[in-house]
Amino acid sequence: MTDHHSERPGSSEKDLLRQVTDLEGKSATAARLFDIRRIIGGLFVLYGVIVTIAGLTDDDAAIDKAQGIDINLWTGLGMLLLGLFFLAWLKLRPTAPPPPETSPEDEPTP
């Protein structure tokens, strides 16, 4: 039985390094995908649209109950603005990928 690693020296290290690089890239992508600003912004936009529509369709009895203020409309618009703020913040200041970690073996020797 021949040893797989002895046939091509260094190929397993290159494969391992490539796999680690691929995993780091996927990890950075997952971190950006599940950024809390995206989740909060998306939920506030969704609920803001729903509450704004409810405010636009309120009858006079619901407005009179809130002392003449269309509370659903104003709350929905506020939620919508807050959600858009979070999404704009995410777009303008994206999460930076972590710097690559180097080991002492990777450092060039003078």
Buried (B, 14 or more C-beta within 10 A) or exposed (E): EEEEEEEEEEEEEEEEEEEEEEEBEEEBEEEBEEBEBBEBBBEBBEBBBBBBEBBEEBEEEBBEEEEEEBBBBBBBBBBBEBBBBBBEBBEEEEBEEEEEEEEEEEEEEE
